[in-house]
Amino acid sequence: MRSLRTKRDEKLDISIIFLAVALIIFIVAKNVYPQITIGDPLVDGTKKTTGRDKSSELSRSEIKRTNTTSTDEPPEWFVKVVVGDINDAKADVDSYTPEGKIYLVRSPLAPWLLRAVSQKAREAFAVDKKFQDWRKATPGNKYDTGLDALAASAAQKLPSYIPGPKNFVFRDPTMEKVMKDKLKNLATLKVHKIGLFHSSWVIEKDSSGFPANRYREAYIWAKDSADDHPYCHLYGFIVQQDYAGGGAYGATGVILNTDALFGCPAN
């Protein structure tokens, strides 16, 4: 019996070590590859992506640079990835037509559109990735040159990129107040339109076919006077109630799901 217990103990020790190594690998991978949560708002409505855009791909240039200072020239691989992402975003914008595409730029590339038109966002990225001093000391660098070209393309397409009226057809004053309260910049916003896309609840079912929750999509089209660019935002929300059983649903929750750049009203 002593020999049997010893073998079991050894197997248990090996299992614990294996689980510990797997947990460490999972934690490291999660920190190195963060999730992108910006969605693809459609001109008329958007897919539901509760808290996370399931269609988003990881932008490789979001990987953190370490062991560098703000005066260091960024590595060649980093510049190559960044410029590639910027060029991909520009290709999206250049190919956009209201008749042919439902989005101006794919959601994984949306941060580059903001950095192109906003100097604050552009500088914040350079500071975070520790190449701001090098950027300032290197006029005509590929980072700013690429973003300037993307900004020029955006200036041609963004003014006519307007959210469709179907996004705001249905009104609910109580829900609209909760939506506004979710925005930290409400004090500087001028709301152009607000409303719900769905007239009634959409039931989402689990893999077994039972109700998991019900939801409605809602939007705010607004201009933020604190922005350093002339464009508007389309804020997308998911209004959701989790299934409580017995045909009943729980409390209503509101999630700010997307924040995308759009054109502003003509007037």
Summary of the structure (lengths in Angstrom):
residues: 267
radius of gyration: 23.3
end to end distance: 87.1
largest distance: 87.1
contacts: 752
relative contact order: 0.13
helix: 43%
strand: 22%
